[in-house]
Amino acid sequence: MTPSDLPAVLYCDDDALNLRVFEANFGQRFRILRCSSPNEALTVLEQRRGDIGVVISDQRMPGMSGVELLERARTLAPDAKRMLVTAYADLQAVVDAVNRGQVTRYFVKPWDRAEMLAALDDALKIARLELKIRQVEGRMMKAERLATLGQVTACIAHELMGPVGYLSQNVVSLRRDIEQIISYVNKHLEEDPHPSVAETVKDLPSLIGDLATGTEHLRQVANGLKAQARGDETEQAAEVSEVVSFAVKLARAEVRDRARLTSSGEPVRVLFGPVKLCQVLLNLIVNAAQAMEGVQRTGRIDVRWAQQDRWVTITVADNGCGIPVELQEKVFQPLFTTKPVGIGTGLGLSICKELVTQYGGKLQLSSVPGEGTEINITVLRAPMP
């Protein structure tokens, strides 16, 4: 493991010669951050607290003692190991360092190189192990949350199948009955023309067709949720233009009064299940529409796609409120949401990213607060049939 892979050692001493000697002795083995004053050390700690594994300080410094510095370091970087160096056999300073700064080691000048090297090596090994433990704990907590979500997903899928069944049966009956009604109305329209009624009658078959298509999509979503909860994976391909067109239809009510929605791209097939791709695009389009809230300009959502070599990039861009820089990484975490209670669940973007990753793709976000957001989905192009 190279020094660049290790947590850093922050060494604070007001004597420039001591700083150079420390760097000369340990700079090739560890990553050293040198500070010539306690205030400088506190600034570095505040900015890079997650990057520092050891804080080591001289005791006698103007303005603030080493014990005081380590005491404050304990608050700023509680995971960093703290060590004290003193030129005097000052027992009280050592006691204070242990009690207030909770130091792990102290050294009396002139310190022994081998002893200091061993202490730093041990401290950084412990820091690395503690970091790995925290990472494992984080993964376990995420796995537990996702397992719970999987159970909930399976229940939702099961509950969806009942209403979907009713819808399917009623759509068939409605289509049959509507045909009779249209035939009857058309006869009367010949005798008593009525333009608005004629237009409505003309649109009815198309509306019933959309209803049937939506019902079938709901069935596929429910089956997809069940398969996802069971961990089933089947390789599928989707025609991007068809999926985008359907996602736009489903999002019509959410987008209608908020933004102008456009789509563009050449026909291309990708290795992505059509139901899951529609789920991803619908989430992104609805999020884009909701981002128009409070924006004092005409909303615009653009869905476009283009292919390059073996890959296809699908982009959903908007000119909404944008996402603050500090939240741009968090938006993909499960259950994280900036929306009010009852509006967002915090699952949309995390599920989108998980689905894209399952198909070997990448989902990337770029956003400028106050100007808009652009999300790119890059997936493999399907081979020609």
N, C-alpha and C positions, 0 to 999 in steps of 0.2 A: 504493500500500500504506500503510495507516494504522499509527501507532506500535504499536497493540495487536496487529498481525499480525507484528511484528518480535520477534526475541529481545531480551531486556532487557540494559541496560547497568548493571552494578553498580559504583557509585562509593563508595570508602571514604576518609574524611578525618575526623580528629578535630576539625577546625575547622568549626563550624556555618556560618559565613559562606561558606566555600569550597563547602560542600554546596549552599547556597542559590544561589550564583552559577552553579554547574554546572547545577543544575536550571533556572534562568532562561534559560541559554544554549541548552540542548539538550532541555529537557523537551517542547517541542512537536514536535520531530523524532523523538525516541527515547523508549522506555519506560525510565525511570530508577529504579533501586533505590538509595536512599541509606543508607549505614551510617556511624555515627560512631565505630566501633571495629573493629579486626581480628576480635575474637571474634564480634561481631554479623555481620560479613561472612561468616565461616566458617559460622555457623549458617544464614544465608540460602543460601549455596552448597550446603550439604548438603541443604536442603529443596527447593531449586528449581534444581538443577544442570542439568536438561535445558532450562530456560527462559532461561538466561543465555548471551548471545553474547559479551560483553566484560566483563572484570574490570579496572578501573582504580583504582589506589591511590596515595595520597600516601606518600612514603618515610619521613618522620620522624613517627612516632606512638608514644605511650607503650605499653610492654609488648611490642610486636611491630613490626618495621619493615615497610615496604611490600614489600621483597624477600622477607622471610619469609612474609608473607601470600600473595604471588603463587606462591611455591614450594609452599605447601600447597594453594592454589587449583588448581595444576596437577594435583594428585592427585584433588581432589574434583570438578573440572569440566575434564577434560583437553581438551575440544573448545572451550572458551571462549578467546578471544584475550585476552592479558594485556598491560597497559600500566602504566607507572610515571610518577609526577609527583614532582619533587624541587625544593626551593627553593634548592638548592646545586649548584654545578657540581662535583659529587662523582663523579669518574671511577670510583672503586672501586665505588660503589653501582650505577652503570650496568653495569659489568662483571659484578657479582654478579647483577644483574637479568637480564642476558642468559644467563649461565651456569647460574644456579640456578632462576630463575623462568621462563626462556625467554620473555621479553617480546618482543612484536612491535614496540613503539614506546616511547620515553620522551620526556617533556616537561620542560623547565625552567621554573619559575615566573618571571614570569607567562607562562602559555601563550598562544599565539595562537589566537583563536577559530576562524578559518578552517582553520588547520592541524589543530586538534583535531577539528573537524567532519568534515574530509575523512578523517582517520584512523579515526574511529568509523564513518563511512559505509562505508569500504572493509572494515573488519573485520566488520561485520554482513553485508555482501554475501557475504563469504567464508564466514561461519558459515551463512548460508542455503543456499549452494551445497553445502557439506559435508553439511548435513542432507538435502538432496535426493538427494545421492549415496548416503548411507546408506539412504534409503528405497528407492531404485532397487535397490540391492544386496539389501535385504531381500526385495523383490518377486521379484527374479531367483532368489534362493535358494528362496523358497516355490514359485515356478513350477517350478523344477528338481525339488523334492521331490514336487510334485503330478504332474509328468510321469512320474516313476518310479512313483508310486502308481498312475497310470493304466495303466502297463504291467503292474504286478503284478495290478491289478484284472482286466484282460483275461485274464491267465493263469488267475486263480482262476475266472473265469466259464467259461472253456473246460474246466477240470478238473471243474467242477461238473456240466456237461452229461452226462458219462458216467454217474456214479452216479444222476443224476436219471432218465436213460433206463431204467436197470435197475429203479429204484423204480417207475416208471410201468408197465412191463411186468409186474412182479411183483404190483403192486396189482390189476391187471386179473385176473390168474390167481388171486390170493388171494380176490378177491371171488367169482369163479365157484366156486372150491372150497369156500369158506365157506358158500355157499348150499346146496350139497349136504350138507355136514356138519350145518348147522342143520336141514335137512329130516329127516335121519336121526335126529338127537338128539331132535327134537321128538316123533317117533313113540315113542321109548322113554320120554320123559318122561310121556307119556299113561299108560303102563302103570306106570311107577315114578317118581312125582313127586319132584323134588329142587329146592327153592326157590333155592339158591345157583347151581346149574347153570343153571336156567331164567333167572335174572337175568343171568348171564354171556352166555348165548346171545342174550338180548334186546339186550344192549349191543354185541354184535359188529358188526352192520351200521353202527352209529353210529361205532365205532372205525375201521372200514375207511374210512368216509366221511371222517373227520378225516385219516386217513393220505393218502387221495387228494387232499384239499384242500391239505394241507401239501406234498405232492409237486409239485402244480401251482404252489403259491406259490414253491417253490424254483426251478422252471423260470422263472417270471416274474422272480424276483430275478436269476438268472443272465443272462437276456436283458437285464434292466435294467442290470446291471453292464457287459455288452458294449456296450450302447448308450451308456452314460455314458462308457466309455473311448474310444469313437469320437466322442463329442461330439454324438450324435444327440439331438434334442429333439422330442418330440411332445406336443402339448397334450392333457391327459387330465383327467377329472373323477372324483372319488371320493365315495362316500357315507360320511360320517365315522363314523356308528354302525356300519356293517359293517366298516370297517377297524379301528376300535377293538376290536370284538368279536373279530376274528381275531388282532390283536396280543396281546390278553389271553390267548387260547388258547395262542399260541406261547410266551408268557412264564410260563405256569402253573407249570412245573417250577422256574423260578428264583425265583418269588415265593412259592410254596406255604408254605414253612416260615419265611418272613421277615416277611410283611406281609399285611394284608387289602386286597384290591384292589377298588375300586368304580369304576363309570363311569356318567355321566349326561349327557343332552343330547337335544335334539329332532333329528329327522331333518333333515339338511341336506347338500347337495353342495358340494364345493369344487374349485377349479381346481388339482388336485394329483394326480399319478399315484398310483393306489391302492397299487401295489407300493412306490413310494418313500415314500409317506406311512406305510405299515406299517413300513418299515425305520426311519423316524425315530421313530415311536411305540414300536416294540419296543426300540430303543436307550435311549430315555428311561425306559421302564418297568424295564428290566433295571438301568440305572444307579441308579434309585430303590431297587430291591430290594437292590442291593449296598451302598447307603448305610445300610442298617439294621444292618450289621455292627458289633457292639459296643455298640449302643444298648440301654439297659436299659429298654425300654418296648415296648408292642405296636406293631408296625409298621403304617403306614397309607399306602396309595398311592391317590390319587384322580385319575382321568382324567375331565375334564369339558369341555364345549364349549358355546359360545353365539355367536349371530350378532348383528351390529350393522351396519345399513346394508348395505354391499357386502362386509363383512369377517366372517370367522369366526375366533374365538380358541379354540384347543385348549390346555388346561392340563394339565400333569402335575405333581402336587404330592405331596410326601412329608414325613414327620416324622422323617427320618433324621438323620445326623450333621451335615449342612450342609457348606458349602464355606468355608474361610477367606477373608476379604476380599481378601487379597493374591493369591489364586489365581483369583478369579472371572472375571477377564479372560483369564487364560492357558488356562483349560480348553477354549477353542474353538480353540487353536492346534494344528495337525497334530502328532502324535507326542507331545504333552504328556499325561502321565498321573500320577496320584498313587497308582495301584494297584500292587501288587507285581508282579514279573516273572512272566509267565504268566497274569495275570488281566486286565490291560488293555493295549491297544495304543496308546492315545492318539489313535485315529482316530474313535471313535464320535461325539463331540459336534462335531468339526470337519466331518465328513461331514454330520451333521444340519443344521448351519447352512448349509453349501454347498447342500444340496438345497432347503432352504426358500427361500434367496435365489434359486435358479434359477427358482422358481415365483413370484417377485415378492413373497415374504412376508418376515416378520421373526421372528427367534427371540430372545427375551429371557429372561434368568436373574435371579432374585433369591433370595438365600439368607441365612439367619441361622445362623451356626455353633452347633451344638448343638441346633438347633430344627428345621431342615428346609430344603428347597429347592423352589422353584416355577419351572417353565419354561413360558413362553407362546409358542405358535406362532400367528402371525396371518397368514392367507392369504385370498385372494379367494374370495367365494362364487360358485359356478358359476351361470350364468343358467338359468332354468327351461327344460326341453326343449320 
